[in-house]
């Protein structure tokens, strides 16, 4: 492998659509071994009858090398195969074809609390995770105080993590993954969960890890973070490597690809594999009417239909509006705003969000959606729907503000007072 820390050759991962692989106990494995000849014979006869199995390739023919000490970003649209790739690299799932070689211990942060046992305390989970990646007790002891201090959970250290909030889970998970000194760190889109202060703290730690010569593979939809953190980038599209090069090359390809996407005022979403409540559809409204195109100075609102397995009284909804190149320009969340609740708990409903007159420059924008209850986000859709803002002389002055200056213009009242200051 030379100086390569990660080498993937012809990786492919195929899933059967509509089927979920169950966790198997020893008895299930033995039973499967006994009955597998029978099942094979049945499948042969079934194929003779013309039956077909629907499958999809989440990854196909993915090959790349990452050298020791490199920080590489992985970007792409929803469903491009980013999270599947990290699961294969983390040995959480086996590839259908191809192979991957990784040199050194691997630390993974794929989802909030991945690898934690809910019944164990924070202290016990720190030692459990260290043991999993091959560290002995003495090594973990040396890092223990630093892990706890970074995560800021000292008073909850002896509490089972099943009682942790999402933020506490995430802080401890990142701290454990970053401080147990893996040679290779795999990080999925998790920094968006925390507050801005902790995000900066995490980014600083990842930069420190990179300067120590360790390898980081970082999946994110936040392009500014990818720009600042990563030396190069891999762009996945429909499970394949579209571009493997500099961050600029990947962003240029992505920007050229976006205009080919058909804009739509309304989009429906499939229910996620887990989590409730979930987003069923979203509609963009311009001046009260469904539209994917609006002019500068128009009023923008969103209508979001949701469902829930259990009655919910306080749905929590937030969204982020960003530009094509990933710059986040507007974000809002009713968690921090006084908002009405349902008088009686409901299993479905509509959330209407009125932004009023939105001061966006002429450009194309993406909206990412976040839905949950009072405690956690259960359905997150990055780049869920796109819309465009068209140039319009909304002031009637016969001129437009320069679009290159900023993504926003702000309706500001100016007043002038004659004479010297008082």
Buried (B, 14 or more C-beta within 10 A) or exposed (E): EEEBBBBBBBBBBBBEEEEEEEEEEEEEEEEEEEEEEEEEEEEEEEEEEEEEEEEEBBBBBBBBBBBBBBBBBBBBBBBBBBBBBBBBBBEEBEBBBBEBEBBBBBBBBBBBBBBBBEEBBBBBBBBBBBEBBEBEEEEBEEBBEEBBEBBBBEEBBEBBBEEBEBBBBBBBBBBBBBBBBBBBBBBBBBBBBBEEEBBEBBBEBBBEBBEEEBBBBBBBBBBEBBBEBBBBBBBBBBBBBBBBEEBEBBBBBBBEBBEEEEBBBBBEBEEEEEBBBBBBBBBBBBEEEEBBBBBBBBBBBBBBBBBBEEEBEBBBBBBBBBBBBBBBBBEBBBBEEEBEEEEEEBEEBEBEBEBEEBBBBBBBBBBBBBBBBEEBBBBBBBBBBBBBBEEEEBEEEEEBBEBEEEBEBEEEEEEEEEEEEE
